[in-house]
Amino acid sequence: MTSLQIAEITGKTHSNVMRDIRNILEQLEEKHKFNFELMFKITKLGNNAERKDPYYLLTKKDCLLLASGYDANLRAKIINRWEELEENKRELSRKRKKFLLSKM
């Protein structure tokens, strides 16, 4: 999940979600293993110019750490979205397996 998706799910501005992540990263000790991978969304502008907008790619563990600082309703929204993503992944795996078995 991305910080952009977290902002959409929670109704927070993306800049506030980014701030929350930066605060977490400043507080975390090295020994704790979290990813919070910084990425850039590139938008093409006129005259061969482009704009690079930062966002974070978060693992489930990263999302849960971030959500732990939010109120219960926002935490629930993030957790529910992760459950949807995991169920979609399981369903895709079942369909793929069924397809492969039908080709044998």
C-alpha positions as CSV (number, residue, x, y, z in Angstrom):
1,M,0.0,0.0,0.0
2,T,1.2,3.5,-0.6
3,S,1.1,6.7,1.4
4,L,-1.2,8.1,-1.3
5,Q,-3.6,5.2,-0.6
6,I,-3.4,5.7,3.1
7,A,-4.3,9.4,2.6
8,E,-7.3,8.4,0.5
9,I,-8.5,5.7,2.9
10,T,-8.2,7.9,6.0
11,G,-9.3,11.2,4.5
12,K,-6.0,12.8,5.7
13,T,-4.0,15.0,3.3
14,H,-1.0,13.2,1.7
15,S,1.3,15.8,3.2
16,N,0.1,14.9,6.7
17,V,0.6,11.2,6.0
18,M,4.1,11.9,4.8
19,R,4.8,14.0,7.9
20,D,3.5,11.1,10.1
21,I,5.8,8.7,8.3
22,R,8.8,11.0,8.6
23,N,8.1,11.4,12.4
24,I,8.0,7.6,12.8
25,L,11.3,7.3,10.9
26,E,13.0,9.9,13.1
27,Q,11.9,8.0,16.2
28,L,12.6,4.4,15.1
29,E,15.8,2.8,16.4
30,E,17.9,1.0,13.8
31,K,17.3,-2.4,15.3
32,H,13.6,-2.3,14.3
33,K,13.1,-3.6,10.8
34,F,10.7,-1.5,8.8
35,N,10.8,-0.6,5.1
36,F,9.0,2.6,4.3
37,E,10.4,2.7,0.8
38,L,10.6,6.3,-0.6
39,M,9.4,6.4,-4.2
40,F,8.6,9.2,-6.7
41,K,5.6,9.6,-8.9
42,I,6.7,11.3,-12.1
43,T,4.3,13.6,-13.8
44,K,5.1,14.8,-17.3
45,L,4.6,18.5,-17.8
46,G,4.9,20.6,-20.9
47,N,8.2,21.3,-22.7
48,N,9.8,18.0,-21.7
49,A,9.6,19.0,-18.0
50,E,8.6,16.6,-15.3
51,R,7.6,16.8,-11.6
52,K,8.7,14.3,-9.1
53,D,6.2,13.9,-6.2
54,P,7.4,11.7,-3.3
55,Y,5.4,9.0,-1.7
56,Y,6.1,5.9,0.4
57,L,5.5,2.3,-0.4
58,L,4.5,0.5,2.8
59,T,4.5,-3.1,3.8
60,K,1.6,-4.4,6.0
61,K,3.9,-4.0,9.0
62,D,4.7,-0.4,8.1
63,C,1.0,0.4,7.7
64,L,0.2,-1.1,11.1
65,L,2.9,0.9,12.7
66,L,1.6,4.1,11.0
67,A,-2.0,3.3,11.8
68,S,-1.2,2.7,15.5
69,G,-0.9,6.5,15.9
70,Y,-4.3,7.1,14.3
71,D,-7.7,7.0,16.0
72,A,-9.6,3.7,16.1
73,N,-11.8,4.4,13.0
74,L,-8.8,5.3,10.8
75,R,-6.9,2.2,12.1
76,A,-10.0,0.0,11.2
77,K,-10.1,1.4,7.7
78,I,-6.5,0.6,7.1
79,I,-6.7,-2.9,8.5
80,N,-9.9,-3.6,6.5
81,R,-8.1,-2.5,3.3
82,W,-5.2,-4.8,4.1
83,E,-7.7,-7.7,4.6
84,E,-9.2,-6.9,1.1
85,L,-5.8,-6.9,-0.5
86,E,-4.8,-10.2,1.1
87,E,-8.2,-11.8,0.1
88,N,-7.8,-10.6,-3.5
89,K,-4.3,-12.1,-3.6
90,R,-5.6,-15.4,-2.2
91,E,-8.4,-15.5,-4.8
92,L,-6.0,-14.8,-7.6
93,S,-3.8,-17.6,-6.4
94,R,-6.8,-20.0,-6.3
95,K,-7.8,-19.0,-9.8
96,R,-4.3,-19.4,-11.1
97,K,-4.0,-22.9,-9.5
98,K,-7.4,-23.9,-10.9
99,F,-6.4,-22.7,-14.4
100,L,-3.1,-24.6,-14.3
101,L,-4.8,-27.8,-13.2
102,S,-7.3,-27.5,-16.0
103,K,-4.4,-27.5,-18.5
104,M,-2.9,-30.8,-17.3
